[in-house]
Amino acid sequence: MLKRFITFITLIAVIWAMMLSWAVHADYEAEIATGYYQAINHDKLNCKSYAIIEIGTGTIVESKNADTQIEVGNITKLMTMYLALEHMTAKEDTLQTLIPVSVAAQNAAKGRATVYLDGYKREKITIEQALTAVSIASAVDAAYVLAEYVSGTENAFVDHMNAKAKEMGMNNSYFGDCSGVSVDGQYTTAHDLAILSYNLLSKYPNVTNYTKLTYGKFEHKTTDGSYTEMISANNLTRHKFYSLSDGLLIGSSREDGYSMVGTVASGGSRVAAVVLGCEDQNHRAADTRYLLEYGVANFEYRTIEVTGTFVRKVNIKKGEETRINTETLGEFSTILNVADFERIERKVVINKELVAPVAEGVEVGEIVYTLDGEEIGRVKVITSESMEKAPWYKLLVRAILEFFGFV
């Protein structure tokens, strides 16, 4: 009996020590995060999976384990914000449109991140206030208010979330609530969150006005006029670890660790980095900063071919001349690692035999662009001039010269 008791006490102590270690290890320390960042490279990334997406084109330029399903908690609210902005736009509401706070919204935030909205007092808040509270404070009650604004009830909103995910091509995601913290079994992937980030940032770029904020005062204007202080937990921006970033959201789960979606704009382009499953906040901040900086430094969207570029002269039968000029129809642009642009191979394929008369703009072939043997694009080739049929005597002279090998 005593032996069992000692074993039980030992087990409890081990579990408690593990929990304490996890909590302490999870704390953010600027010096530790900086040390991780300074030593980091692709081989030393701590995250389970990641994806970097270029927002201008929606191209995922680099990823690792991008289809691994992970529970990300609060990051789920990115979909809530997207649907709220989409609904606001469709209804022609404004950011100052007032929306009611329900008792259900108030109760959903008990024991969780909140800005203390009061459904019993029939409080109303603006859409902008709700977006700000979600962005800074990860407020569950504000997310719930947005869900009811869009769909009437949270259950209906969850159906909307999952339908929109499928519509976007987020095929490895499941949403169970509007906040990501109330229902178990929710999951997503780095690939899917990259797609969501692209849609949110490309369609509603002003969302960064809220996600970059690290502090704010939520004013309860329609009730008692007090305010709730909001302090961001986003270590990437709040502690100025990477002040160039426009934020977005962080999340965590006990099973899958710490995750983040971050974004930064540089040189006219914007990238987002999805970092999932880090062991603590320090690694999460270091990995995210590294991947964002890597994304803007190493990938570029470049025009390879412009419309109307001269291609070559191609043969034409019975024409005033024996060859006719061609040019590109349309342009070809792509995003690649900067070092890869010089390795692009360009092959002109002419697959149509021309016989005069020929009009300008007749398709005669295409240019195929490949990188390491894989096609990355193609552009049509057309005639850039018209050509009439040569008179009979000119054709006769040409035939005689060809017969004797002079041409």
PyMOL commands that set and color helices and strands:
alter all, ss='L'
color gray80, all
select helices_A, chain A and resi 2-26+30-39+42-44+73-91+103-108+127-137+140-151+154-168+190-203+205-211+235-238+281-298+338-343+392-403
alter helices_A, ss='H'
color red, helices_A
select strands_A, chain A and resi 49-54+59-64+98-100+124-126+215-219+227-231+248-253+257-266+269-278+299-305+310-317+323-329+332-337+345-350+354-355+363-371+374-383
alter strands_A, ss='S'
color yellow, strands_A
deselect
rebuild
show_as cartoon
